Amino acid sequence: MSYRLVARKDFEDVVRSKMLWSILGVFVLLMAIISFGIGTNDLGDATWVEILGLFNSLGAQLLIPVTALIFGYMAIAGERQSGSLRILFGLSHDRRDVVFGKFCSRVAIMVVAAVLLCLVTLGVALALFGVPDVGTFLAFAGLTVLLAASFTGIAVGISSLTGNRAKAMGGAIGSYVVFVLLWHPFVAAVHYLSAGELVGYDAPSWYFLLLRLNPLVAYRDALGLLTDQYLWPIIGWSTIVEDVSMEQASGDALLLTNRLSGDLPFYLTEWGSVVVLLAWLVVPVAVGYWHFSRADLN
């Protein structure tokens, strides 16, 4: 298929990028430094799942989404601005080949990067705690790959929607700002407007559903449910925009299983997170292709 030729050429070009390997190298170095610091201290009752909490803070909430956005936002917009699209079209590739070829190559690159990061995390866990639970590690790796792929889908979708590099870069940066800085306060504002008060510790399930639609929250919640520990975001919005005291936020008290009574509805389980991540993988690219297929490229 024609899109496979586009994907293969794009994959080869990006893999040769020094930036990609530099970013991965920085992560490996940081994990090694932190692991050395942990190893020199008394581990006490610590377990290997606490390494996943470290990975969440350093890798999942920062490195993976930022890397995916960096390597995805230029996929279409860069070719469009430079005029390289005309060369691709001259080689009998159509717009669908370009979009889905670029999408497949960038997703493949980020999947490889995510797997490498998971293997580094596994190495740290083996060095400090011995052999981890295989099922939990595989679930962690699967969620991490999905997170990387979903942010790649977001980036390629943005790239397909914009006509130049500046707009694509602005869209990529803006999407990360929305997910990290604005999403939780916005959902808290929706609750305040509907209920007339700040959301408390015991919040309705629809509130957590709106939060879960954020891919970073979906990943973090699913990993927290798998390991039975609360994983903090970059910014602890729960103690800022919610009526939750520091005592209520201590330890793992903010886990969904603690804040909601009874069994969790499907959309708040680990599989609900998988659905959210898959949606962010597919929908932005579909919308971007729909717009790109109708855009005037002259």
C-alpha positions as CSV (number, residue, x, y, z in Angstrom):
1,M,0.0,0.0,0.0
2,S,1.1,3.5,-0.8
3,Y,0.8,4.8,2.8
4,R,3.3,2.1,3.9
5,L,6.0,3.7,1.7
6,V,5.3,7.1,3.3
7,A,5.4,5.5,6.8
8,R,8.7,3.6,6.1
9,K,10.5,6.7,4.7
10,D,9.2,8.9,7.6
11,F,10.2,6.3,10.2
12,E,13.7,6.1,8.9
13,D,14.1,9.9,8.9
14,V,12.8,10.4,12.4
15,V,14.8,7.5,13.9
16,R,18.0,9.2,12.7
17,S,17.0,12.3,14.8
18,K,19.5,13.1,17.5
19,M,16.7,14.8,19.5
20,L,14.8,11.6,20.1
21,W,17.7,9.7,21.4
22,S,18.9,12.7,23.5
23,I,15.5,12.8,25.2
24,L,15.5,9.1,26.0
25,G,19.1,9.4,27.2
26,V,18.2,12.1,29.6
27,F,15.4,9.9,31.1
28,V,17.7,7.0,31.5
29,L,20.3,9.2,33.2
30,L,17.7,10.7,35.6
31,M,16.3,7.2,36.5
32,A,19.8,6.0,37.1
33,I,20.6,8.9,39.4
34,I,17.3,8.6,41.3
35,S,17.8,4.8,41.6
36,F,21.3,5.3,43.0
37,G,19.9,7.7,45.6
38,I,17.1,5.2,46.5
39,G,19.5,2.3,46.7
40,T,21.8,4.1,49.2
41,N,18.9,4.6,51.6
42,D,17.0,2.1,53.7
43,L,14.1,0.8,51.5
44,G,12.2,-0.4,54.5
45,D,8.8,-1.7,53.4
46,A,9.0,-0.1,49.9
47,T,7.9,-2.2,46.9
48,W,8.6,-2.1,43.2
49,V,5.3,-0.5,42.5
50,E,6.6,2.7,44.0
51,I,9.0,2.9,41.1
52,L,5.9,3.1,38.9
53,G,4.9,6.2,40.9
54,L,8.3,7.7,40.1
55,F,7.8,6.8,36.4
56,N,4.4,8.5,36.4
57,S,5.9,11.7,37.6
58,L,8.9,11.8,35.4
59,G,7.9,9.8,32.3
60,A,4.2,9.5,31.9
61,Q,3.2,13.1,33.0
62,L,6.1,14.9,31.3
63,L,8.5,13.0,29.1
64,I,6.2,10.8,27.0
65,P,3.5,13.4,26.1
66,V,6.0,16.2,25.4
67,T,8.1,13.9,23.2
68,A,5.1,12.7,21.3
69,L,3.9,16.3,20.7
70,I,7.4,17.4,19.6
71,F,7.7,14.6,17.1
72,G,4.1,14.7,15.9
73,Y,3.2,18.4,15.4
74,M,5.6,18.7,12.4
75,A,4.4,15.6,10.7
76,I,2.0,17.3,8.2
77,A,2.4,21.0,8.9
78,G,6.1,20.9,8.3
79,E,5.8,19.2,5.0
80,R,3.0,21.5,4.0
81,Q,4.9,24.7,4.8
82,S,8.2,23.5,3.2
83,G,6.4,22.4,0.0
84,S,7.5,18.8,0.4
85,L,3.9,17.7,0.0
86,R,4.1,18.4,-3.7
87,I,6.9,15.9,-4.0
88,L,4.9,13.2,-2.2
89,F,1.9,13.9,-4.4
90,G,4.1,13.7,-7.4
91,L,5.1,10.1,-6.3
92,S,1.4,9.0,-6.7
93,H,0.7,9.4,-3.0
94,D,-2.7,11.0,-2.1
95,R,-3.7,12.9,1.0
96,R,-4.9,9.8,2.8
97,D,-1.5,8.1,2.2
98,V,0.3,11.1,3.6
99,V,-1.8,11.5,6.8
100,F,-2.0,7.8,7.7
101,G,1.6,7.1,6.6
102,K,2.9,9.8,8.9
103,F,0.5,8.7,11.6
104,C,1.7,5.1,11.5
105,S,5.4,6.1,11.5
106,R,5.1,8.5,14.4
107,V,3.0,6.1,16.5
108,A,5.6,3.3,15.8
109,I,8.4,5.6,16.9
110,M,6.7,6.5,20.1
111,V,5.7,2.9,20.8
112,V,9.4,1.9,20.5
113,A,10.3,4.8,22.8
114,A,7.7,3.9,25.4
115,V,8.8,0.2,25.4
116,L,12.4,1.3,26.0
117,L,11.3,3.5,28.9
118,C,9.3,0.6,30.4
119,L,12.4,-1.6,30.1
120,V,14.5,1.0,31.9
121,T,11.9,1.1,34.6
122,L,11.9,-2.7,34.8
123,G,15.7,-2.7,35.1
124,V,15.5,-0.2,38.0
125,A,12.8,-2.4,39.7
126,L,14.9,-5.6,39.3
127,A,18.0,-3.9,40.7
128,L,16.2,-2.6,43.8
129,F,13.4,-5.0,44.5
130,G,13.9,-8.2,42.5
131,V,11.4,-9.7,40.0
132,P,8.1,-7.7,39.9
133,D,4.7,-9.1,39.3
134,V,4.6,-10.0,35.6
135,G,0.9,-9.2,35.1
136,T,1.1,-5.8,36.7
137,F,4.2,-4.9,34.7
138,L,2.6,-6.0,31.4
139,A,-0.5,-3.9,32.2
140,F,1.8,-0.9,33.0
141,A,3.7,-1.3,29.8
142,G,0.4,-1.6,27.8
143,L,-1.0,1.6,29.3
144,T,2.3,3.4,28.7
145,V,2.3,2.4,25.1
146,L,-1.3,3.6,24.7
147,L,-0.5,6.9,26.4
148,A,2.4,7.5,24.0
149,A,0.2,6.5,21.0
150,S,-2.7,8.7,22.1
151,F,-0.5,11.9,22.4
152,T,1.0,11.0,19.0
153,G,-2.6,10.9,17.6
154,I,-3.3,14.3,19.2
155,A,-0.1,15.8,17.7
156,V,-0.7,14.4,14.2
157,G,-4.3,15.5,14.3
158,I,-3.2,19.1,15.2
159,S,-0.6,19.0,12.4
160,S,-3.2,18.0,9.9
161,L,-5.5,20.8,11.0
162,T,-2.9,23.6,10.7
163,G,-1.3,25.1,7.7
164,N,2.2,26.0,9.1
165,R,4.7,25.1,11.8
166,A,3.9,28.1,14.1
167,K,0.2,27.2,14.4
168,A,1.0,23.5,14.8
169,M,3.5,24.3,17.6
170,G,1.0,26.5,19.3
171,G,-1.6,23.8,19.1
172,A,0.7,21.2,20.5
173,I,1.8,23.4,23.4
174,G,-1.7,24.5,24.0
175,S,-3.0,20.9,24.2
176,Y,-0.4,20.1,26.9
177,V,-1.3,23.2,28.9
178,V,-5.0,22.3,28.7
179,F,-4.4,18.8,30.0
180,V,-2.0,19.8,32.8
181,L,-3.1,23.3,33.9
182,L,-6.7,23.9,32.8
183,W,-8.6,20.6,32.7
184,H,-9.1,19.9,36.4
185,P,-10.0,23.6,37.3
186,F,-12.5,23.6,34.4
187,V,-14.2,20.4,35.6
188,A,-14.3,21.8,39.2
189,A,-15.9,24.9,37.8
190,V,-18.6,22.8,36.0
191,H,-19.4,21.1,39.3
192,Y,-19.5,24.5,41.1
193,L,-21.9,25.9,38.6
194,S,-24.2,22.8,38.7
195,A,-24.1,22.3,42.5
196,G,-23.4,25.8,43.8
197,E,-20.4,24.6,45.9
198,L,-16.9,23.3,45.6
199,V,-16.7,19.6,45.1
200,G,-15.8,17.7,48.3
201,Y,-14.1,14.5,49.1
202,D,-17.2,12.5,48.3
203,A,-17.8,13.6,44.7
204,P,-20.4,12.3,42.1
205,S,-19.2,9.8,39.5
206,W,-19.9,12.1,36.6
207,Y,-17.3,14.5,38.1
208,F,-14.6,11.8,37.9
209,L,-15.8,10.8,34.4
210,L,-15.1,14.4,33.1
211,L,-11.7,14.3,34.7
212,R,-11.1,10.8,33.2
213,L,-11.6,12.2,29.7
214,N,-8.1,13.8,30.1
215,P,-5.6,11.2,28.7
216,L,-3.1,12.0,31.5
217,V,-5.8,11.4,34.2
218,A,-7.0,8.2,32.4
219,Y,-3.5,6.8,32.5
220,R,-2.8,7.8,36.0
221,D,-6.1,6.5,37.4
222,A,-5.7,3.2,35.6
223,L,-2.2,2.7,36.9
224,G,-3.3,3.7,40.4
225,L,-6.1,1.1,40.3
226,L,-3.7,-1.6,39.1
227,T,-1.1,-0.9,41.9
228,D,-3.6,0.3,44.6
229,Q,-1.8,3.5,45.1
230,Y,-2.7,7.1,44.4
231,L,-0.4,8.7,41.8
232,W,-0.1,12.5,42.0
233,P,-0.3,14.7,38.9
234,I,2.3,17.4,38.2
235,I,0.0,19.9,40.0
236,G,-2.1,18.6,43.0
237,W,-5.3,20.3,41.9
238,S,-7.4,18.2,44.3
239,T,-6.2,20.3,47.3
240,I,-6.5,23.5,45.3
241,V,-9.8,23.6,43.5
242,E,-11.7,21.0,45.6
243,D,-12.9,21.2,49.2
244,V,-10.4,18.5,50.2
245,S,-8.1,19.0,53.2
246,M,-4.5,17.9,53.4
247,E,-5.5,15.2,55.9
248,Q,-8.0,13.8,53.4
249,A,-5.4,13.9,50.6
250,S,-2.8,12.0,52.6
251,G,-1.5,8.6,51.5
252,D,-3.7,6.8,49.0
253,A,-7.0,8.4,50.3
254,L,-7.6,10.1,46.9
255,L,-7.9,6.8,45.1
256,L,-11.3,6.4,43.3
257,T,-12.1,3.3,45.3
258,N,-11.9,5.4,48.4
259,R,-13.8,8.4,47.1
260,L,-16.7,6.5,45.6
261,S,-18.8,3.9,47.5
262,G,-19.6,0.5,46.0
263,D,-18.2,-0.9,42.8
264,L,-16.8,1.5,40.2
265,P,-18.9,2.0,37.0
266,F,-17.2,0.7,33.9
267,Y,-16.2,4.1,32.7
268,L,-14.1,4.6,35.8
269,T,-12.3,1.2,35.7
270,E,-9.0,0.5,34.1
271,W,-10.9,-0.6,30.9
272,G,-12.6,2.8,30.9
273,S,-9.2,4.4,30.7
274,V,-8.2,2.2,27.8
275,V,-11.3,3.4,25.9
276,V,-10.4,7.0,26.6
277,L,-6.8,6.6,25.4
278,L,-7.9,4.8,22.3
279,A,-10.3,7.6,21.6
280,W,-7.5,10.2,21.8
281,L,-5.5,8.0,19.5
282,V,-8.1,7.8,16.8
283,V,-10.5,10.8,16.9
284,P,-7.9,13.7,16.5
285,V,-6.4,12.0,13.5
286,A,-9.8,11.3,11.9
287,V,-10.8,15.0,12.4
288,G,-7.4,16.2,11.1
289,Y,-7.7,14.0,8.0
290,W,-11.2,15.1,7.3
291,H,-10.0,18.8,7.4
292,F,-6.8,18.0,5.5
293,S,-8.6,16.2,2.7
294,R,-10.7,19.3,2.0
295,A,-8.0,22.0,2.6
296,D,-6.7,24.2,-0.2
297,L,-2.9,23.3,-0.2
298,N,-1.9,26.0,-2.7
